[in-house]
Amino acid sequence: METIRDQKFAGRTFVLDDVVFINCELKDCDLYYSGGDHEWINAKFEACRFHWRGPARNTVMLLQVLGFLKPPTGAQPQVPATSAVKPN
C-alpha cells in the first residue's frame, strides 16, 4: 500500500484503494473508491466529493435502497431490475 504522510492537498484527485493517509488534510478533492483496502489516520476531509465505483458503489446503492443511507440530494436510489433467473 502507498503511504502519504503529513501533507495538505487542495483540488486534487485520488484513488483511495490501497492508500494510507496519515496526518493529511484534503480540501475540495475528488476521491474515488472501489472497495479495496485503505486507511485514514488523523486525516481531515473538507468539501471533498466521494465517487463510489464497482463493489463499493453496489454496497452504497444497497444501503440506500434499504434506507440505511440517504441518497444524494435530488437523487433516488436505483432499485436493480429483477430477473426470472435467480443467481443461486
C-alpha positions in Angstrom: 0.0 0.0 0.0 1.1 3.5 -0.7 1.5 5.8 2.4 1.0 9.5 2.1 2.1 11.3 5.3 1.9 14.9 6.7 0.7 16.6 3.6 -2.1 19.1 2.6 -3.9 18.8 -0.7 -6.5 21.0 -2.5 -8.3 20.4 -5.7 -6.7 17.0 -6.4 -8.0 13.7 -7.5 -7.1 10.5 -5.6 -8.0 6.8 -5.9 -8.4 5.6 -2.3 -7.8 1.9 -2.9 -4.5 0.7 -1.4 -3.6 4.2 0.0 -2.9 5.2 3.6 -3.3 8.8 4.6 -1.5 9.8 7.8 -1.9 13.3 9.3 -3.1 14.6 6.0 -5.7 17.3 5.0 -7.6 17.1 1.8 -9.8 20.0 0.7 -12.1 20.2 -2.4 -10.7 16.9 -3.7 -12.4 14.1 -5.8 -11.9 10.8 -4.1 -12.6 7.5 -6.0 -13.2 4.3 -4.1 -13.8 0.8 -5.4 -13.8 -1.3 -2.3 -10.1 -2.0 -1.8 -8.0 -1.7 1.4 -7.5 1.8 2.7 -6.6 3.6 6.0 -7.0 7.1 7.3 -5.2 8.0 10.4 -5.8 11.6 11.6 -7.0 12.6 8.1 -9.3 15.5 7.5 -11.6 15.8 4.5 -13.2 19.2 3.7 -15.7 19.7 0.9 -14.4 16.6 -0.8 -16.5 14.6 -3.3 -16.6 10.8 -2.9 -17.2 8.7 -6.1 -18.1 5.1 -5.5 -17.2 2.5 -8.1 -17.5 -1.2 -8.6 -18.3 -3.2 -5.4 -18.2 0.0 -3.3 -20.9 1.5 -5.5 -23.0 -1.6 -5.3 -22.8 -1.5 -1.5 -23.7 2.2 -1.3 -26.7 1.6 -3.6 -27.9 -1.4 -1.5 -27.6 0.7 1.7 -29.7 3.5 0.1 -32.4 1.1 -1.1 -32.6 -0.4 2.4 -32.8 3.1 3.9 -29.6 2.9 5.9 -28.1 5.8 3.8 -29.9 8.8 2.3 -29.5 9.2 -1.4 -27.7 12.4 -2.6 -30.0 15.4 -2.7 -32.3 15.2 -5.7 -31.4 11.6 -6.5 -33.4 8.5 -6.0 -31.8 5.1 -5.1 -31.7 2.8 -8.0 -33.5 -0.5 -7.5 -32.0 -3.2 -9.6 -34.4 -4.9 -12.1 -35.4 -8.4 -11.1 -34.9 -11.3 -13.5 -36.7 -14.6 -13.8 -33.4 -16.4 -13.1 -32.2 -16.5 -9.5 -28.4 -16.2 -9.0 -28.3 -19.1 -6.6 
